[in-house]
Amino acid sequence: MKVQSIESHEQQDVDMEGADRVRMRMLIGPKERAPTFHMREFEVAPGGHTPHHQHDFEHEVLVLGGDGVVKSDEGDRTITGGDVVYVPPEEKHQFVSTGRTPLRFICLIPAPADCT
């Protein structure tokens, strides 16, 4: 069993085309040999955004704090601390920080098949 604070995990810049002022912490993932899900924490600085992208797996997101917009082909939706977001597979999406403080969220994704 693992019990650690979010802050005890190393935060790294997201080096992905289309990302601007985004940092991520891998909370549970390959290091723990998690076979089913990976849990990540993202922090998007005010005015920053994740890439506008899609993939073949779903996301489950819990917004911890800040204010933002999640963009999709269905339109923009405002988000704030306490909101939950479900992004289905293949849906283009982007998280944008619109507040004065960073937009922070937890994101769950399926673990890659080769992680265990």
Secondary structure, 3 states (H helix, E strand, C coil): CCCCCHHHCCCEECCCCCCEEEEEEEEECHHHCCCCEEEEEEEEEEEEECCCECCCCCEEEEEEECEEEEEECCEEEEEECCCEEEECCCCCEEEEECCCCCEEEEEEEECCCCCC
